[in-house]
Amino acid sequence: MSGTAFRSGVERNYPLPHAGPDARSTESLANSMTAVLIGYGYPRLDPSADRAVLASAQVAFLCNQLDNRT
């Protein structure tokens, strides 16, 4: 079974193969994600502490990290 398949055999779309820096992963994407979270009633993000964690979580969800490949 591949790393992108559920046990039911349905293929997942994410995480994407990671081939290096992704130009789509921008400050604008992080700002958009922040706006969505705030819109759903989550607290505002601290610009210094929370932004780095959000960016890390974003990459972890979107892309296979090189050290996680099977």
N, C-alpha and C positions, 0 to 999 in steps of 0.2 A: 504494500500500500504506500502510495506516495505521501509526502508530508503535507500535501494540499487536498487530501481526500478525507471525507468523514467516513465513519464506519459503514454508513449506508451506501457508500460508493459515489455519492454526489461530490463532484469537484468543487472546490472553493475558488473564489477569485482572488482572495488575499490570504497570505502575504504575497507580494509580487517578487519575482526574482530580483536580487540585489546585484547590480553590476557597477556600483560606484555612486558618486554623488548624484542626486536627482534634482534637476532644475525646477521641478514642480513643488518641491518641499521648500517653500519660501516663507518669509515673514508674513506675507499676505495670507497664506494658508493658515498659519498659526493665529493670525488676527481673526480670520473667519471662524475658526474653531472656537476661539475665545468668545466671540459674539454669540454663537449658537449656545454655548454653555450658559452664558449669562442670560440669554433669552429664555432658557428653560428654568431659570431660577437658581442656578448654581452661583456661589460667591465669585466676585471678581478675582482675577488672578493677580498675584503679586508679580510685578514686572521682573524682578530678579530671580526669586526662588522658584516660582511656579512655571515660568516660561520654559526653562530648561527641561523640566520634567515633562511638560506637555509636548515639547518637540521630541523628546526621547520616546514617549509613548506613541506618538504619531508615527515615527519611523519603525518602531517595534511592530505596530499593527500593519503598516503598509508594506514593509519590505522584509524579506528573509535576510537576516544578518549573515555575514560570511561564516561566522563561527557556529551558526545554527543549521547549516545545510546538512542534509543527509545523503 
